[in-house]
Amino acid sequence: MFTLCQCDFIFWRAILIRVKLWKLYSKLVVLISHFQV
């Protein structure tokens, strides 16, 4: 039971990290597009 909760926590943590990276990437893309225009 404990290992299941631990795996679930790691799974959600990985999703949160991906969401943060995606937001950072989208901001970078917006900045690059502004500089190109």
Backbone bond lengths (Angstrom), bond angles and torsions (degrees), N, CA, C in turn:
res aa  C-N    CA-C-N  psi(-1)  N-CA   C-N-CA  omega(-1)  CA-C   N-CA-C  phi
1 M - - - 1.464 - - 1.535 110.33 -
2 F 1.325 115.52 -43.05 1.462 120.13 -179.17 1.532 111.07 -64.26
3 T 1.351 115.84 -42.21 1.466 120.11 -178.99 1.526 110.35 -65.18
4 L 1.337 116.64 -34.50 1.457 121.12 178.96 1.529 110.02 -64.31
5 C 1.328 116.41 -45.34 1.468 121.05 178.68 1.527 110.17 -63.75
6 Q 1.311 116.36 -39.81 1.463 121.56 -179.74 1.533 110.68 -63.67
7 C 1.341 116.09 -43.72 1.461 120.68 178.80 1.523 110.39 -64.98
8 D 1.336 116.37 -39.57 1.461 121.39 179.51 1.526 109.81 -63.49
9 F 1.339 117.42 -41.08 1.455 122.28 178.92 1.524 110.94 -63.48
10 I 1.334 115.83 -44.26 1.470 120.69 178.90 1.527 110.30 -63.39
11 F 1.353 115.79 -38.97 1.463 121.39 179.57 1.526 110.98 -61.89
12 W 1.345 116.58 -48.57 1.464 120.02 -179.87 1.518 111.15 -67.59
13 R 1.333 117.14 -34.97 1.461 120.76 178.52 1.536 110.29 -63.85
14 A 1.336 115.85 -40.11 1.466 120.59 178.26 1.531 110.67 -63.69
15 I 1.333 116.39 -39.22 1.475 120.27 178.15 1.523 109.87 -64.09
16 L 1.328 117.55 -43.98 1.462 121.23 -179.79 1.518 111.08 -61.97
17 I 1.333 116.54 -40.29 1.469 120.80 178.65 1.526 110.03 -64.01
18 R 1.341 116.82 -40.69 1.472 119.91 179.07 1.521 110.83 -65.40
19 V 1.327 117.08 -39.20 1.464 121.28 179.13 1.528 109.88 -63.91
20 K 1.333 116.88 -43.19 1.474 120.89 179.32 1.520 110.40 -63.20
21 L 1.346 116.30 -43.13 1.467 120.61 179.20 1.521 111.11 -64.03
22 W 1.351 116.59 -39.48 1.465 121.00 -179.93 1.521 110.59 -64.77
23 K 1.345 117.15 -41.94 1.468 121.33 179.17 1.529 109.78 -63.98
24 L 1.329 116.52 -42.28 1.462 121.53 178.85 1.526 110.35 -63.19
25 Y 1.329 116.42 -42.51 1.471 122.06 179.33 1.525 111.20 -64.08
26 S 1.329 117.15 -42.75 1.468 120.78 -179.94 1.529 110.80 -64.60
27 K 1.341 116.91 -37.71 1.468 120.25 177.23 1.524 110.09 -63.85
28 L 1.341 115.89 -40.46 1.460 121.66 179.82 1.525 110.25 -63.75
29 V 1.328 116.65 -42.74 1.475 121.63 179.36 1.530 110.11 -62.65
30 V 1.326 116.79 -42.19 1.470 121.11 178.91 1.530 110.08 -62.63
31 L 1.324 117.27 -43.91 1.467 120.88 178.90 1.529 111.30 -61.73
32 I 1.331 116.25 -44.82 1.467 120.99 -179.65 1.527 110.29 -62.83
33 S 1.331 117.52 -42.77 1.468 120.79 -179.50 1.531 110.78 -65.13
34 H 1.336 117.17 -35.18 1.464 120.72 178.21 1.532 110.78 -66.69
35 F 1.335 115.71 -39.92 1.461 119.26 179.91 1.525 111.74 -69.23
36 Q 1.331 117.34 -34.30 1.470 121.14 -178.21 1.524 111.30 -71.41
37 V 1.306 117.36 -35.09 1.470 120.56 -177.09 1.521 110.26 -72.50
